[in-house]
Amino acid sequence: MILLTIFAGLAAALSCAGIYGVISYVAGQRTNEIGVRMALGARPADVIRLVLGEGVKMALAGVGFGIAGALGLTRLIANQLFGVTAHDPVTFLAVAILLALAALCACYAPARRAARIDPAAPLRRE
């Protein structure tokens, strides 16, 4: 059980790192757009909301596909479970909430970095 817990923790950490990397990359690719938005009057809170919203959409889509896949594959592990059923709604809900919160936390740092972009810098590069 300890080994399973360690592997689950590593999987959660890797998923958070992956989400952080993807959101950071997407925000970096949109530096010019974000700079133009800020030059036209967008507040840093608007930029944070934009980047967080994009990350949350991707995370919710991933959680939705993951739950659908897990529900489809529960027959394979049903005989190995002890104390829970294969379709335990509390477990599915808890995991979905945990992954969505992890994605939200992983999206926050790139969102703050995008909000601190100097609006003149992307315009000078163009």
ROKOLKOL-900159 format. One record per residue (C-alpha): residue number from 1; chain; z, x, y. Coordinates in nm, 3 decimals. Last residue first. Layout:
! ROKOLKOL-900159
- resi | chain | pz | px | py
- NUM | A | Z | X | Y;
...
//
This chain:
! ROKOLKOL-900159
- resi | chain | pz | px | py
- 126 | A | -3.428 | 0.677 | 4.356;
- 125 | A | -3.156 | 0.942 | 4.330;
- 124 | A | -3.023 | 0.866 | 4.678;
- 123 | A | -2.981 | 0.496 | 4.588;
- 122 | A | -2.781 | 0.587 | 4.278;
- 121 | A | -2.540 | 0.795 | 4.493;
- 120 | A | -2.507 | 0.552 | 4.786;
- 119 | A | -2.307 | 0.289 | 4.598;
- 118 | A | -2.042 | 0.540 | 4.488;
- 117 | A | -1.945 | 0.428 | 4.140;
- 116 | A | -1.575 | 0.343 | 4.108;
- 115 | A | -1.639 | 0.001 | 3.950;
- 114 | A | -1.836 | 0.163 | 3.667;
- 113 | A | -1.536 | 0.382 | 3.579;
- 112 | A | -1.312 | 0.075 | 3.578;
- 111 | A | -1.551 | -0.106 | 3.343;
- 110 | A | -1.583 | 0.199 | 3.118;
- 109 | A | -1.200 | 0.206 | 3.084;
- 108 | A | -1.163 | -0.171 | 3.027;
- 107 | A | -1.411 | -0.210 | 2.744;
- 106 | A | -1.189 | -0.051 | 2.478;
- 105 | A | -0.903 | -0.281 | 2.574;
- 104 | A | -1.127 | -0.588 | 2.543;
- 103 | A | -1.261 | -0.464 | 2.210;
- 102 | A | -0.909 | -0.414 | 2.077;
- 101 | A | -0.818 | -0.763 | 2.194;
- 100 | A | -1.122 | -0.910 | 2.015;
- 99 | A | -1.040 | -0.712 | 1.700;
- 98 | A | -0.680 | -0.833 | 1.694;
- 97 | A | -0.780 | -1.193 | 1.764;
- 96 | A | -1.034 | -1.193 | 1.481;
- 95 | A | -0.787 | -1.028 | 1.243;
- 94 | A | -0.519 | -1.285 | 1.321;
- 93 | A | -0.761 | -1.576 | 1.287;
- 92 | A | -0.894 | -1.458 | 0.950;
- 91 | A | -0.543 | -1.396 | 0.822;
- 90 | A | -0.415 | -1.734 | 0.941;
- 89 | A | -0.719 | -1.910 | 0.792;
- 88 | A | -0.654 | -1.781 | 0.438;
- 87 | A | -0.989 | -1.820 | 0.259;
- 86 | A | -0.927 | -1.575 | -0.027;
- 85 | A | -0.578 | -1.711 | -0.076;
- 84 | A | -0.271 | -1.509 | 0.003;
- 83 | A | 0.024 | -1.379 | -0.199;
- 82 | A | -0.169 | -1.132 | -0.410;
- 81 | A | -0.541 | -1.073 | -0.372;
- 80 | A | -0.744 | -0.890 | -0.637;
- 79 | A | -0.889 | -1.203 | -0.807;
- 78 | A | -1.041 | -1.327 | -0.479;
- 77 | A | -1.211 | -0.996 | -0.403;
- 76 | A | -1.574 | -1.079 | -0.482;
- 75 | A | -1.542 | -1.447 | -0.395;
- 74 | A | -1.440 | -1.345 | -0.043;
- 73 | A | -1.791 | -1.217 | 0.031;
- 72 | A | -1.933 | -1.515 | 0.219;
- 71 | A | -1.618 | -1.570 | 0.420;
- 70 | A | -1.617 | -1.203 | 0.510;
- 69 | A | -1.979 | -1.215 | 0.622;
- 68 | A | -1.918 | -1.518 | 0.843;
- 67 | A | -1.603 | -1.357 | 0.980;
- 66 | A | -1.791 | -1.038 | 1.057;
- 65 | A | -2.080 | -1.222 | 1.221;
- 64 | A | -1.836 | -1.402 | 1.449;
- 63 | A | -1.634 | -1.089 | 1.520;
- 62 | A | -1.953 | -0.902 | 1.610;
- 61 | A | -2.073 | -1.180 | 1.839;
- 60 | A | -1.729 | -1.193 | 1.998;
- 59 | A | -1.737 | -0.817 | 2.056;
- 58 | A | -2.085 | -0.823 | 2.210;
- 57 | A | -1.989 | -1.105 | 2.445;
- 56 | A | -1.660 | -0.931 | 2.527;
- 55 | A | -1.843 | -0.614 | 2.621;
- 54 | A | -2.082 | -0.795 | 2.854;
- 53 | A | -1.798 | -0.984 | 3.016;
- 52 | A | -1.598 | -0.665 | 3.061;
- 51 | A | -1.893 | -0.497 | 3.234;
- 50 | A | -1.957 | -0.790 | 3.469;
- 49 | A | -1.588 | -0.860 | 3.537;
- 48 | A | -1.531 | -0.494 | 3.624;
- 47 | A | -1.833 | -0.504 | 3.856;
- 46 | A | -1.707 | -0.820 | 4.027;
- 45 | A | -1.360 | -0.669 | 4.067;
- 44 | A | -1.519 | -0.362 | 4.229;
- 43 | A | -1.668 | -0.592 | 4.493;
- 42 | A | -2.039 | -0.664 | 4.509;
- 41 | A | -2.175 | -0.629 | 4.861;
- 40 | A | -2.538 | -0.521 | 4.845;
- 39 | A | -2.442 | -0.156 | 4.803;
- 38 | A | -2.217 | -0.258 | 4.512;
- 37 | A | -2.504 | -0.437 | 4.339;
- 36 | A | -2.733 | -0.140 | 4.404;
- 35 | A | -2.478 | 0.097 | 4.251;
- 34 | A | -2.433 | -0.130 | 3.951;
- 33 | A | -2.808 | -0.139 | 3.893;
- 32 | A | -2.838 | 0.238 | 3.929;
- 31 | A | -2.546 | 0.302 | 3.694;
- 30 | A | -2.679 | 0.060 | 3.429;
- 29 | A | -2.739 | 0.326 | 3.167;
- 28 | A | -2.385 | 0.453 | 3.216;
- 27 | A | -2.243 | 0.103 | 3.165;
- 26 | A | -2.441 | 0.068 | 2.842;
- 25 | A | -2.324 | 0.409 | 2.720;
- 24 | A | -1.961 | 0.336 | 2.803;
- 23 | A | -1.987 | -0.002 | 2.631;
- 22 | A | -2.132 | 0.159 | 2.318;
- 21 | A | -1.883 | 0.445 | 2.310;
- 20 | A | -1.580 | 0.224 | 2.369;
- 19 | A | -1.692 | -0.013 | 2.093;
- 18 | A | -1.733 | 0.279 | 1.856;
- 17 | A | -1.395 | 0.426 | 1.946;
- 16 | A | -1.231 | 0.087 | 1.891;
- 15 | A | -1.406 | 0.051 | 1.554;
- 14 | A | -1.295 | 0.400 | 1.455;
- 13 | A | -0.933 | 0.324 | 1.545;
- 12 | A | -0.940 | -0.001 | 1.346;
- 11 | A | -1.090 | 0.176 | 1.044;
- 10 | A | -0.827 | 0.450 | 1.069;
- 9 | A | -0.550 | 0.190 | 1.081;
- 8 | A | -0.694 | 0.011 | 0.777;
- 7 | A | -0.718 | 0.342 | 0.591;
- 6 | A | -0.354 | 0.422 | 0.666;
- 5 | A | -0.242 | 0.074 | 0.563;
- 4 | A | -0.433 | 0.100 | 0.235;
- 3 | A | -0.270 | 0.437 | 0.166;
- 2 | A | 0.073 | 0.290 | 0.233;
- 1 | A | 0.000 | 0.000 | 0.000;
//
